[in-house]
Amino acid sequence: MLPKQDIMLKLAEIEESLNQLEQSVYDRISMEEKVEESKLAEKIEELEGKLAAVESRAETFINRREHVFLAQKLELSYKTS
């Protein structure tokens, strides 16, 4: 049988190895989270750009529609007078 000191030394080594492994796992998770956050941020920027383009097109469409409506109204007013 190993003396008590040898057993305690082995337990301390095992504990240190487990602590290093735990830290390694935390570091990897942290790194993966940062990568995912970066991907999400890029996707959000992409979607915001698309949304701005859609809003611009909608505004242009509405403005054109208003002009057409006014032109039709004027034309109708001219025809009825």
Backbone as a printed PyTorch tensor [residue, N CA C, xyz], in Angstrom:
tensor([[[  0.8190,  -1.1790,   0.0000],
         [  0.0000,   0.0000,   0.0000],
         [  0.8720,   1.2540,   0.0000]],

        [[  0.3630,   2.2750,  -0.6820],
         [  1.1090,   3.5290,  -0.7330],
         [  0.9440,   4.2810,   0.5760]],

        [[  1.9740,   4.9350,   0.9680],
         [  1.8520,   5.7420,   2.1750],
         [  0.8460,   6.8840,   1.9590]],

        [[  0.3260,   7.4060,   3.0220],
         [ -0.6910,   8.4500,   2.9740],
         [ -0.2090,   9.6650,   2.1920]],

        [[  1.0540,  10.0340,   2.3120],
         [  1.5990,  11.1920,   1.5970],
         [  1.5700,  10.9750,   0.0880]],

        [[  1.8930,   9.7570,  -0.3580],
         [  1.8640,   9.4580,  -1.7910],
         [  0.4360,   9.5560,  -2.3260]],

        [[ -0.5120,   9.0550,  -1.5550],
         [ -1.9210,   9.1180,  -1.9600],
         [ -2.3700,  10.5840,  -2.0450]],

        [[ -1.9970,  11.3710,  -1.0410],
         [ -2.3750,  12.7840,  -1.0380],
         [ -1.7440,  13.5170,  -2.2230]],

        [[ -0.5050,  13.1820,  -2.5570],
         [  0.1790,  13.7960,  -3.6940],
         [ -0.5380,  13.4400,  -4.9970]],

        [[ -0.8910,  12.1780,  -5.1640],
         [ -1.6150,  11.7430,  -6.3660],
         [ -2.9680,  12.4480,  -6.4630]],

        [[ -3.6730,  12.5480,  -5.3520],
         [ -4.9640,  13.2530,  -5.3470],
         [ -4.7880,  14.7190,  -5.7400]],

        [[ -3.7500,  15.3570,  -5.2570],
         [ -3.4750,  16.7510,  -5.5940],
         [ -3.1790,  16.8840,  -7.0910]],

        [[ -2.4310,  15.9390,  -7.6450],
         [ -2.1310,  15.9520,  -9.0860],
         [ -3.4070,  15.7670,  -9.9130]],

        [[ -4.2510,  14.8620,  -9.4640],
         [ -5.5230,  14.6260, -10.1640],
         [ -6.3990,  15.8830, -10.0970]],

        [[ -6.4480,  16.4910,  -8.9340],
         [ -7.2410,  17.7030,  -8.7750],
         [ -6.7210,  18.8110,  -9.6890]],

        [[ -5.4140,  18.9760,  -9.7620],
         [ -4.8190,  19.9940, -10.6320],
         [ -5.1400,  19.7070, -12.1010]],

        [[ -5.0670,  18.4500, -12.4850],
         [ -5.4140,  18.0730, -13.8610],
         [ -6.8740,  18.3860, -14.1670]],

        [[ -7.7430,  18.0880, -13.2230],
         [ -9.1640,  18.3900, -13.3980],
         [ -9.4060,  19.8980, -13.4950]],

        [[ -8.7030,  20.6560, -12.6800],
         [ -8.8370,  22.1200, -12.7350],
         [ -8.3840,  22.6650, -14.0920]],

        [[ -7.2790,  22.1310, -14.6010],
         [ -6.7890,  22.5530, -15.9180],
         [ -7.7810,  22.1770, -17.0200]],

        [[ -8.3400,  20.9920, -16.9140],
         [ -9.3220,  20.5470, -17.8870],
         [-10.5680,  21.4350, -17.8320]],

        [[-11.0150,  21.7360, -16.6390],
         [-12.1830,  22.5990, -16.4770],
         [-11.9270,  23.9770, -17.0860]],

        [[-10.7510,  24.5330, -16.8220],
         [-10.4090,  25.8480, -17.3740],
         [-10.3470,  25.7850, -18.9000]],

        [[ -9.8150,  24.7090, -19.4130],
         [ -9.7390,  24.5280, -20.8610],
         [-11.1300,  24.4830, -21.4770]],

        [[-12.0420,  23.7810, -20.8210],
         [-13.4220,  23.6960, -21.3070],
         [-14.0760,  25.0780, -21.2700]],

        [[-13.9060,  25.8110, -20.1780],
         [-14.4750,  27.1550, -20.0720],
         [-13.9050,  28.0780, -21.1550]],

        [[-12.6030,  27.9810, -21.3820],
         [-11.9760,  28.8140, -22.4180],
         [-12.5410,  28.5000, -23.7980]],

        [[-12.7110,  27.2340, -24.0670],
         [-13.2390,  26.8320, -25.3780],
         [-14.6890,  27.3000, -25.5460]],

        [[-15.4890,  27.1320, -24.5130],
         [-16.8830,  27.5870, -24.5750],
         [-16.9170,  29.0950, -24.7970]],

        [[-16.0820,  29.8280, -24.0810],
         [-16.0230,  31.2790, -24.2250],
         [-15.6470,  31.6690, -25.6520]],

        [[-14.6690,  30.9850, -26.2090],
         [-14.2340,  31.2700, -27.5740],
         [-15.3590,  30.9740, -28.5670]],

        [[-16.0480,  29.8500, -28.3880],
         [-17.1470,  29.4880, -29.2780],
         [-18.2910,  30.4900, -29.1670]],

        [[-18.5650,  30.9670, -27.9520],
         [-19.6120,  31.9740, -27.7630],
         [-19.2530,  33.2630, -28.4870]],

        [[-17.9930,  33.6580, -28.4250],
         [-17.5580,  34.8780, -29.1080],
         [-17.7090,  34.7280, -30.6220]],

        [[-17.3800,  33.5680, -31.1390],
         [-17.5200,  33.3210, -32.5750],
         [-18.9930,  33.4030, -32.9700]],

        [[-19.8580,  32.7820, -32.1720],
         [-21.2930,  32.8120, -32.4560],
         [-21.8340,  34.2380, -32.3590]],

        [[-21.3920,  34.9920, -31.3550],
         [-21.8240,  36.3890, -31.2190],
         [-21.4100,  37.1900, -32.4420]],

        [[-20.2090,  36.9500, -32.9150],
         [-19.7150,  37.6540, -34.0970],
         [-20.5520,  37.3100, -35.3250]],

        [[-20.8840,  36.0360, -35.4800],
         [-21.7210,  35.6110, -36.6090],
         [-23.0990,  36.2570, -36.5270]],

        [[-23.6670,  36.2910, -35.3310],
         [-24.9830,  36.9070, -35.1450],
         [-24.9360,  38.4060, -35.4350]],

        [[-23.8750,  39.0570, -35.0020],
         [-23.7350,  40.4920, -35.2590],
         [-23.6550,  40.7630, -36.7620]],

        [[-22.9100,  39.9290, -37.4800],
         [-22.8170,  40.0760, -38.9350],
         [-24.1800,  39.8640, -39.5910]],

        [[-24.9120,  38.8630, -39.1270],
         [-26.2380,  38.5780, -39.6860],
         [-27.1920,  39.7390, -39.4150]],

        [[-27.1220,  40.3070, -38.2150],
         [-27.9720,  41.4450, -37.8730],
         [-27.6630,  42.6260, -38.7860]],

        [[-26.3780,  42.8950, -39.0150],
         [-25.9900,  43.9910, -39.9020],
         [-26.5130,  43.7500, -41.3180]],

        [[-26.4040,  42.5120, -41.7780],
         [-26.8960,  42.1560, -43.1070],
         [-28.4100,  42.3920, -43.2040]],

        [[-29.1370,  41.9400, -42.1920],
         [-30.5860,  42.1030, -42.1970],
         [-30.9880,  43.5770, -42.0850]],

        [[-30.2430,  44.3460, -41.3030],
         [-30.5290,  45.7720, -41.2010],
         [-30.3370,  46.4620, -42.5420]],

        [[-29.3080,  46.0490, -43.2800],
         [-29.0760,  46.6010, -44.6150],
         [-30.2180,  46.2660, -45.5560]],

        [[-30.6750,  45.0320, -45.5130],
         [-31.8010,  44.6190, -46.3560],
         [-33.0720,  45.3700, -45.9660]],

        [[-33.2830,  45.5300, -44.6780],
         [-34.4600,  46.2480, -44.1970],
         [-34.4340,  47.6990, -44.6720]],

        [[-33.2900,  48.3280, -44.6090],
         [-33.1660,  49.7160, -45.0710],
         [-33.4920,  49.8090, -46.5580]],

        [[-33.0380,  48.8340, -47.3330],
         [-33.3220,  48.8310, -48.7680],
         [-34.8210,  48.6620, -49.0210]],

        [[-35.4480,  47.7690, -48.2870],
         [-36.8950,  47.5530, -48.4410],
         [-37.6650,  48.8170, -48.0470]],

        [[-37.2620,  49.4360, -46.9460],
         [-37.9280,  50.6700, -46.5160],
         [-37.7950,  51.7570, -47.5700]],

        [[-36.6230,  51.8500, -48.1660],
         [-36.3920,  52.8530, -49.2050],
         [-37.2700,  52.5840, -50.4190]],

        [[-37.3460,  51.3220, -50.8340],
         [-38.1930,  50.9650, -51.9760],
         [-39.6620,  51.2520, -51.6710]],

        [[-40.0850,  50.9350, -50.4650],
         [-41.4830,  51.1690, -50.0790],
         [-41.7890,  52.6630, -50.0990]],

        [[-40.8660,  53.4490, -49.5940],
         [-41.0650,  54.8940, -49.5830],
         [-41.1560,  55.4310, -51.0160]],

        [[-40.2860,  54.9620, -51.8840],
         [-40.3260,  55.3670, -53.2880],
         [-41.6500,  54.9700, -53.9190]],

        [[-42.0900,  53.7620, -53.6590],
         [-43.3540,  53.2820, -54.2080],
         [-44.5220,  54.1420, -53.7250]],

        [[-44.5370,  54.4490, -52.4370],
         [-45.6180,  55.2660, -51.8700],
         [-45.6050,  56.6620, -52.4880]],

        [[-44.4150,  57.2430, -52.6210],
         [-44.3170,  58.5800, -53.2210],
         [-44.8140,  58.5740, -54.6590]],

        [[-44.4370,  57.5600, -55.4240],
         [-44.8970,  57.4650, -56.8130],
         [-46.4090,  57.2890, -56.8610]],

        [[-46.9130,  56.4810, -55.9710],
         [-48.3480,  56.2200, -55.9420],
         [-49.1190,  57.5030, -55.6270]],

        [[-48.5850,  58.2890, -54.6840],
         [-49.2210,  59.5550, -54.3530],
         [-49.2350,  60.4930, -55.5600]],

        [[-48.1350,  60.5240, -56.3090],
         [-48.0710,  61.3760, -57.4980],
         [-49.0680,  60.9030, -58.5530]],

        [[-49.1670,  59.6110, -58.7520],
         [-50.1090,  59.0610, -59.7240],
         [-51.5360,  59.3880, -59.2910]],

        [[-51.8070,  59.2190, -58.0100],
         [-53.1460,  59.5130, -57.4930],
         [-53.4990,  60.9860, -57.7330]],

        [[-52.5430,  61.8770, -57.4260],
         [-52.7950,  63.3020, -57.6330],
         [-52.9830,  63.6170, -59.1110]],

        [[-52.1970,  62.9930, -59.9550],
         [-52.3330,  63.2080, -61.4050],
         [-53.7000,  62.7250, -61.8780]],

        [[-54.1280,  61.5780, -61.4080],
         [-55.4380,  61.0600, -61.7970],
         [-56.5500,  61.9710, -61.2840]],

        [[-56.3800,  62.4710, -60.0790],
         [-57.3740,  63.3590, -59.4960],
         [-57.4740,  64.6490, -60.3050]],

        [[-56.3180,  65.1860, -60.6850],
         [-56.3060,  66.3980, -61.5030],
         [-56.9290,  66.1410, -62.8710]],

        [[-56.5930,  64.9940, -63.4560],
         [-57.1450,  64.6370, -64.7690],
         [-58.6630,  64.5010, -64.6820]],

        [[-59.1520,  63.8410, -63.6590],
         [-60.5760,  63.6680, -63.4690],
         [-61.2530,  65.0290, -63.2490]],

        [[-60.5990,  65.8710, -62.4650],
         [-61.1200,  67.2090, -62.1970],
         [-61.2000,  68.0130, -63.5000]],

        [[-60.1890,  67.8870, -64.3390],
         [-60.1530,  68.5960, -65.6180],
         [-61.2560,  68.0950, -66.5390]],

        [[-61.4600,  66.7540, -66.5650],
         [-62.4670,  66.1660, -67.4480],
         [-63.8750,  66.5310, -67.0130]],

        [[-64.0770,  66.6660, -65.7130],
         [-65.4460,  66.9480, -65.2310],
         [-65.7600,  68.4310, -65.2600]],

        [[-64.7750,  69.2750, -65.4810],
         [-65.0870,  70.6950, -65.4870],
         [-65.3370,  71.2260, -66.8680]]])
